[in-house]
Amino acid sequence: MGRWENQDQIIVWIWIGIGLFSLTTLFVTLLVVSYLKSIRKNKKKVSRLVRNSKNEHWEHMLLLQEQDRERLAEELHDNIISQLNLIRLNLNDKMPEELNRDLKKSMQLIRELSHNLTPPDLDEVELVDLIADYLDQVNKNIEVIFNHMTIRIPISNPVKLNLFRIVQELITNILKHAEATRVDVSLRISLNYLILTIEDNGRGFIIENQSGGIGLRNIKTRTQKIKAIYKLKTQPEKGTKFIACMAIQ
């Protein structure tokens, strides 16, 4: 009788073992299925984020291109075409020397516009040299003081290009609207931060009245693109000061 009871207990324990094994197998299977679902969900999420990031990048590129086209049209209309029209209207009234001077001025405007639109060879030049070369050309029209304290660390080409375009945008606005006689440009590059400062002694302006301008929109878009923060300080008749700061990654 005891032998049969032992067999019954063994059978019970076997069934308990089978039940536990089945439950464990079911639990593991559920975990695996849940894990696979999580992987698929995360892959879809990552794909969606990548797709959104690409779309945002493309939208930024289109915005910058459209703003550059608007700026080009504005420069052509306000500066070059106006200058050439004046030359045409005064053909009979001005001396050849004066007409020659006016033509040279128009040609210089076209060269500057072409220089602004042509992407520089970023791989071959440091940011400080890129800015210095541009300011050296501007120095013919206005006094420019360039102070820089930099160390040689890798700066990506997109950062170089966007900072260079910001400098061009600000200097163009100063030459066109500020009636300034001097511009101070400062560039500081350390291991952790990059700080760009541009200050003029011009007539300044009320920021609220200019917030929708092409130039300020370009600057805002480009600073966002390189994850920089900036501040623009200006008051009527008290000049304008621009400060941008970004972390070196």
Secondary structure by P-SEA (a helix, b strand, c coil): caaaaaaaaaaaaaaaaaaaaaaaaaaaaaaaaaaaaaaaaaaaaaaaaaaaaaaaaaaaaaaaaaaaaaaaaaaaaacaaaaaaaaaaacccccaaaaaaaaaaaaaaaaaaaaaacccccccccaaaaaaaaaaaaccccbbbbbbbbccccccaaaaaaaaaaaaaaaaaaaccccccbbbbbbbbcccbbbbbbbbcccccccccccccaaaaaaaaaaaaacccbbbbbcccbbbbbbbbbbcc
